[in-house]
Amino acid sequence: MAEYEFTARENEVVGRLGRRAKLWGWISAIGGVLCLFAALLGMRLGADSSRILLFLLAALPQLSVGLSFLGAGRSLVGVVETRGNDVTLLMDALGNLTVAMKIQIAITLVFVLLVVANAAGVYSIG
């Protein structure tokens, strides 16, 4: 049984989202790599360990989100470029976007908790 095939207009929308997801994936992944380099440079220059840890903690979610968005973008672009796999590729993309959203929700919750703890005087930033 053949899968549903999107129309030209639907493919245009899906393709645009796929290209943007890939762009965001690259931006996030590069940001993560830069954070890793900053941590390595900090270790090499003898920077404060808390600063190095901050860069490492920033790198991991950035890389994870970047790779998730790259995977989603590839699947979405694949919907447009292939025939007969639209639903499967769309479901792959949605799975990758779900992972990226979970990571971003967790990061935001941790950030909010740190800000609240800092405002309450429980934790001092810097």
Secondary structure, 3 states (H helix, E strand, C coil): CCCCCCCHHHHHHHHHHHHHHHHHHHHHHHHHHHHHHHHHHHHHHCCCHHHHHHHHHHHHHHHHHHHHHHHHHHHHHHHHHCCCCHHHHHHHHHHHHHHHHHHHHHHHHHHHHHHHHHHCCCCCCC
